[in-house]
């Protein structure tokens, strides 16, 4: 999985201190680990993917 949406999530995770690499838009192990750490730190269900609910919790304004 890759694209501008993944890059935006990586950038948000980086701002929040969970993603330590340069955002590149490729969903890989580092992104997966950052998501898990974000979930742990925020008392959320630990997951490896980005759900719509998680995107909203991260502050994204989603448009239908």
N, C-alpha and C positions, 0 to 999 in steps of 0.2 A: 504494500500500500504506500502510495506517495502522492504528493500534491501540495497545493497552497494551503489547504485546510490543515494538513499535518504540520506544515511549517508554522502556521499560526498557533497551533497548540504547543509546539516546541518552544516558540518564542514566549508564550505565556508561562510555560513551565520554567523557562530560564529566568524570567523576571521574578517568579515566585521562589527561585532558588533550588529547583528540583532537576533541571536539565543543565548539564555542565558542558555540553559540546556546542558547536555552532549549528544553529537550526538549518537543516538542509532539505526538509520536506519528505525525507524517507523514514517510514515507520520501521524501526528496528529495535534491537535489544535495549539500547540506551533510552529510547522513548518509552518503551514498555516499563523499564525500571523506574523512570521518572514518574510515570502514572501511578505505579504501585506505591512509591514513596509519598506522593501527593495524597493518595487515598489514606495511607497509614497516618500521616500527619494531621489529617482532617477528620479522622474517625469514620471514614467511609468504608464500604465494602471494597476489599482489595480485588482489583481487576487488572487485566492486561490490555484492555481496549478502552476506547473513549465512547461512552454512550452519550446520548443527547442530554440526559440528566447531568452527567459529569461536566459536559461542556457548559451548561447553564451555571453550575456551581463554580466553575472556573471564571465566570464573568462574561461569557460569550452571549451576545444577543442573537438568537437564531431566528431566521425568517422562514416561514413555511413555504 
